[in-house]
Amino acid sequence: MSFGARVLKTGIAVTLSLYISVWLQLSLPVIAAVAAIFAMQPSIYRSWRYFLDQIQTNTVGAALAMLAGTFLSKEPIAIGIVCILVIMICLKLKMEETIGLTLVTVIAVMEASGQWDFALNRFILSLIGIGSAFLINILFFPPNPKEQIVKQIHTVFAKMSLLLRTAISDEIKEKVFRDEKQALDDSFNSLSQKYNLFEEELKKLRRAKYSTSQHLVVYKQMLFTLQKGLETLGSIEQHYFQSERSADLNLYFDEHMEKLIKYHEHVLLKFENMLKPEISEATRMEEDNDRFMEKMIGSYTQGQYGVLRLSIVAASMYDYCIQIARLDKLIEQFNRGSDEKEPLGALFFWMKR
């Protein structure tokens, strides 16, 4: 977890749960603080889902712990048996994420050893912590995955474009490349997780408006295009420098890569409405991409040595351009608004394949 709104909200939720516990004069308010830490989630939907799941599993866990505490006291073996039983129930209910906090409740309640007032006190503390985290997550800096996705897409693209340029021109140091490539992979994985949160919240928490569904389609293609760029980077690393190339061929690959990166950059700027309407490279880039691939096929048919591994790189670059062009068309339809709902709807159906 990086420092951000979720870190601050966790601290606020802990503080709120402690204040409420002290105000209600409940003993061991630290249980509420622990519950608040466990219950802080990265999206509003997951907070709501976690809140409901915890209410169920904590109620079951507390009930079992009260009964066990009454008849078996708080012997360690009894606590262990009840914990195993509660874990099995959580797994059966498919609520694995609630296991940690539910076990905290079970142990705290069983520690009361049949004293129902103390057991109820500990159960209420857990609910206070869960409720505090849920309220803080909604009221303070509510998660906005859509804004975070756009910002992180530009960040990932900037890192990726730098590596693509310097890798294919053989300008970057090998150690620096490995470190930057790992950082790029981590950033892309984080971006994918944010998209999944956005899609999950959109589909399960509320009915999506048409404009929001459009965003979902465009973001999905943005991620897929970045993924193709990363695959191209991997092909360059694995195959480009292991093949024999002439100086002219090096220049040809380098120039085509520059065109692809510029095209991708223009498409992202088009989504932000930062380009003049007459600026469009779609047709020219598709033609250049076809010529690029035709030249590689021609080199292969002529039997040039070392061209097989270069063909793998060329195919990755070719596919990368196709995905940029597809993103370009989606964004053009998105910017035109709702006049073309059917085509965009058809593309949305296709992308759910």
C-alpha positions in Angstrom: 0.0 0.0 0.0 1.4 3.4 -1.0 0.8 6.6 1.0 -2.4 8.1 -0.1 -6.1 8.7 0.8 -6.6 5.1 2.0 -3.8 5.4 4.6 -5.2 8.6 5.9 -8.7 7.2 6.1 -7.4 4.2 8.0 -6.0 6.5 10.6 -9.2 8.5 10.8 -11.3 5.3 11.1 -9.1 4.0 13.9 -9.4 7.4 15.7 -13.2 7.5 15.3 -13.6 3.9 16.5 -11.6 4.6 19.6 -13.5 7.8 20.4 -16.9 6.0 20.0 -15.7 3.2 22.3 -14.5 5.6 25.0 -17.7 7.6 24.7 -19.8 4.4 25.2 -17.5 3.5 28.1 -16.6 0.1 26.6 -13.6 -1.7 27.9 -10.7 -2.8 25.5 -11.4 -0.2 22.8 -8.3 -1.5 21.0 -10.5 -4.3 19.6 -12.5 -1.6 17.7 -9.3 -0.1 16.4 -8.1 -3.5 15.1 -11.5 -4.1 13.4 -11.3 -0.6 11.7 -7.9 -1.5 10.3 -9.1 -4.8 8.9 -12.3 -3.3 7.4 -10.8 -0.4 5.3 -11.3 -1.4 1.7 -10.2 0.2 -1.6 -13.6 0.8 -3.1 -17.1 1.8 -1.9 -18.6 -1.5 -3.2 -16.0 -3.6 -1.4 -16.6 -1.6 1.8 -20.3 -2.3 1.6 -19.8 -6.0 0.7 -17.2 -6.4 3.4 -19.5 -4.6 5.9 -22.4 -7.1 5.2 -20.1 -10.1 5.2 -18.5 -9.1 8.5 -21.8 -8.6 10.2 -22.8 -12.2 9.2 -19.5 -14.0 10.1 -18.9 -11.9 13.2 -22.4 -12.7 14.5 -21.9 -16.4 13.9 -18.4 -16.3 15.3 -19.5 -14.4 18.4 -22.4 -16.8 19.0 -20.2 -19.8 18.8 -17.6 -18.2 21.0 -20.2 -17.4 23.6 -21.5 -20.9 23.7 -18.0 -22.4 23.8 -16.9 -19.9 26.4 -19.9 -20.9 28.6 -19.3 -24.7 28.4 -15.6 -25.0 27.7 -14.3 -21.8 29.3 -11.2 -20.3 27.7 -8.9 -23.2 27.5 -6.4 -22.8 24.5 -7.5 -26.0 22.9 -11.2 -24.9 23.0 -10.3 -21.6 21.4 -8.3 -23.4 18.7 -11.2 -25.8 18.0 -13.7 -22.9 17.7 -11.3 -21.0 15.4 -11.1 -24.0 13.1 -14.9 -24.3 13.1 -15.3 -20.6 12.3 -12.8 -20.8 9.5 -14.7 -23.7 7.9 -18.0 -21.7 8.1 -16.4 -18.7 6.5 -15.0 -20.8 3.7 -18.4 -22.5 3.2 -20.1 -19.1 2.9 -17.3 -18.0 0.5 -16.3 -15.1 2.8 -12.6 -15.8 3.1 -11.7 -12.1 3.4 -13.6 -11.9 6.7 -11.7 -14.7 8.4 -9.0 -12.6 10.1 -11.3 -10.1 11.8 -13.9 -12.8 12.7 -11.2 -14.8 14.5 -10.2 -11.6 16.4 -13.8 -11.4 17.6 -14.0 -15.1 18.5 -10.8 -14.9 20.6 -11.9 -11.7 22.3 -15.3 -13.1 23.1 -14.0 -16.5 24.3 -11.6 -14.6 26.5 -14.6 -13.4 28.5 -15.2 -17.1 29.4 -19.0 -17.2 29.5 -19.5 -13.7 31.0 -22.1 -12.5 28.6 -21.9 -8.8 29.3 -18.1 -8.8 28.6 -18.6 -11.0 25.5 -21.3 -8.6 24.2 -19.0 -5.7 24.9 -16.3 -7.2 22.7 -18.7 -8.0 19.9 -20.0 -4.5 19.9 -16.5 -3.2 19.7 -15.9 -5.2 16.6 -19.0 -3.8 15.0 -18.0 -0.2 15.9 -14.7 -0.7 14.1 -16.3 -2.2 11.0 -18.9 0.6 10.9 -16.3 3.3 11.5 -14.2 2.1 8.5 -17.3 1.9 6.3 -18.5 5.4 7.1 -15.1 7.0 6.8 -14.5 5.3 3.4 -17.7 6.8 2.1 -17.6 10.2 3.6 -13.9 11.2 3.4 -12.2 11.2 0.1 -14.4 8.5 -1.4 -12.5 6.3 -3.9 -12.6 7.7 -7.5 -11.2 4.8 -9.6 -12.1 6.6 -12.9 -9.9 9.6 -12.2 -7.1 7.3 -10.8 -7.2 5.1 -13.9 -6.8 8.1 -16.4 -3.9 9.4 -14.4 -2.1 6.1 -14.1 -2.7 5.3 -17.8 -0.6 8.3 -18.7 2.0 7.4 -16.1 2.3 3.8 -17.4 2.5 5.0 -21.0 5.2 7.5 -20.2 7.4 4.8 -18.7 6.6 2.3 -21.4 7.3 4.8 -24.3 10.7 5.7 -22.8 11.7 2.0 -22.5 10.5 1.2 -26.0 12.4 4.1 -27.5 15.7 3.5 -25.7 15.5 -0.3 -25.9 15.1 -0.6 -29.6 17.8 2.0 -30.3 20.1 0.2 -27.8 20.7 3.3 -25.7 19.7 2.2 -22.2 21.9 0.3 -19.8 20.9 -3.3 -19.2 20.6 -2.9 -15.4 18.6 0.3 -15.7 16.4 -1.4 -18.2 15.7 -4.3 -15.9 14.9 -2.1 -13.0 12.6 0.2 -15.0 10.9 -2.8 -16.6 10.1 -4.2 -13.2 8.7 -0.9 -12.1 6.7 -0.7 -15.3 5.2 -4.1 -14.7 4.3 -3.2 -11.1 2.6 0.0 -12.3 0.6 -1.9 -15.0 -0.5 -4.5 -12.4 -1.7 -1.7 -10.1 -3.5 -0.1 -13.0 -5.3 -3.4 -13.9 -6.4 -3.7 -10.2 -7.9 -0.2 -10.3 -9.8 -1.0 -13.5 -11.1 -4.2 -11.9 -12.3 -2.2 -8.9 -14.0 0.3 -11.2 -15.7 -2.4 -13.3 -16.8 -4.3 -10.2 -18.3 -1.2 -8.6 -20.0 -0.2 -11.8 -21.6 -3.5 -12.3 -22.5 -4.5 -8.8 -23.1 -1.4 -6.7 -25.3 0.6 -9.1 -26.8 0.5 -12.6 -24.3 2.0 -15.0 -25.3 5.0 -17.1 -24.6 4.8 -20.8 -21.9 7.4 -20.6 -20.2 5.5 -17.8 -20.4 2.3 -19.8 -18.6 4.1 -22.6 -15.8 5.0 -20.3 -15.6 1.3 -19.3 -15.2 0.3 -22.9 -12.5 2.9 -23.6 -10.5 2.1 -20.5 -10.6 -1.6 -21.2 -9.1 -1.0 -24.7 -6.6 1.5 -23.2 -5.4 -1.3 -20.9 -5.3 -3.8 -23.7 -3.3 -1.4 -25.9 -0.8 -0.9 -23.0 -0.5 -4.6 -22.6 0.3 -5.0 -26.3 3.0 -2.3 -25.9 4.5 -4.3 -23.0 4.4 -7.5 -25.1 6.3 -5.6 -27.8 8.9 -4.5 -25.2 9.3 -8.1 -24.1 9.7 -9.2 -27.8 12.5 -6.6 -28.2 14.2 -7.8 -25.1 14.0 -11.5 -26.0 14.5 -11.5 -29.8 15.7 -8.2 -31.3 19.3 -8.1 -30.1 19.7 -11.9 -30.6 19.3 -11.5 -34.4 21.6 -10.1 -37.0 20.5 -6.7 -38.4 21.9 -4.3 -40.9 22.2 -0.6 -40.0 19.3 0.2 -42.4 17.1 -2.3 -40.7 17.9 -0.9 -37.3 17.0 2.5 -38.5 13.8 1.2 -40.1 12.6 -0.5 -36.8 13.6 2.6 -34.8 11.6 5.0 -37.1 8.6 2.8 -37.0 8.7 2.5 -33.3 8.8 6.3 -33.0 5.7 6.5 -35.2 3.8 4.0 -33.0 4.7 5.8 -29.8 3.7 9.2 -31.3 0.4 7.7 -32.6 -0.4 6.2 -29.2 0.4 9.5 -27.5 -1.9 11.4 -29.9 -4.7 8.9 -29.2 -4.4 9.5 -25.5 -4.4 13.2 -26.0 -7.4 12.9 -28.2 -9.3 11.3 -25.3 -8.5 14.3 -23.2 -9.7 16.7 -26.0 -6.3 18.3 -26.2 -5.8 17.9 -29.9 -7.2 20.0 -32.8 -10.1 18.1 -34.5 -8.3 18.0 -37.8 -5.3 16.1 -36.3 -5.6 12.4 -37.2 -3.0 9.9 -38.1 -5.2 6.8 -38.2 -5.2 6.2 -42.0 -1.6 7.0 -42.5 -0.4 4.9 -39.6 -2.5 1.9 -40.7 -0.9 2.2 -44.2 2.6 2.6 -42.7 2.0 -0.5 -40.5 1.0 -2.6 -43.4 4.1 -1.5 -45.4 6.3 -2.3 -42.4 4.9 -5.8 -42.1 5.0 -6.4 -45.9 8.7 -5.5 -45.9 9.4 -8.1 -43.1 7.4 -10.7 -45.0 9.4 -9.9 -48.1 12.7 -10.2 -46.2 11.6 -13.6 -44.9 10.6 -14.9 -48.4 14.0 -13.7 -49.7 15.7 -16.0 -47.1 17.6 -13.2 -45.3 19.5 -14.7 -42.3 18.3 -13.9 -38.8 14.9 -12.5 -40.0 12.8 -15.1 -38.2 13.5 -13.6 -34.7 13.0 -10.1 -36.2 9.6 -11.2 -37.5 8.5 -11.9 -34.0 9.3 -8.4 -33.0 7.7 -7.0 -36.2 4.5 -9.0 -35.5 4.3 -7.6 -32.0 4.8 -4.0 -33.3 2.2 -4.7 -36.0 -0.4 -5.9 -33.4 0.4 -3.0 -31.1 -0.5 -0.6 -33.9 -3.7 -2.4 -34.6 -4.8 -2.0 -31.0 -3.9 1.7 -31.0 -6.0 2.1 -34.2 -8.9 0.3 -32.5 -8.5 2.6 -29.4 -8.5 5.6 -31.8 -11.8 4.6 -33.3 -13.4 4.0 -29.9 -12.3 7.4 -28.7 -13.6 9.1 -31.8 -17.0 7.5 -31.2 -16.8 8.4 -27.6 -16.1 12.1 -28.4 -18.9 12.2 -30.9 -21.3 11.4 -28.0 -24.4 9.3 -28.1 -25.2 9.6 -31.9 -23.6 6.2 -32.5 -24.8 4.1 -29.6 -25.2 1.0 -31.7 -21.7 0.7 -33.0 -20.2 1.4 -29.5 -22.6 -1.0 -28.0 -21.5 -3.7 -30.5 -17.9 -3.0 -29.7 -18.7 -3.3 -26.0 -20.3 -6.7 -26.6 -17.3 -7.8 -28.7 -14.8 -6.7 -26.0 -16.6 -8.8 -23.3 -15.6 -11.9 -25.3 
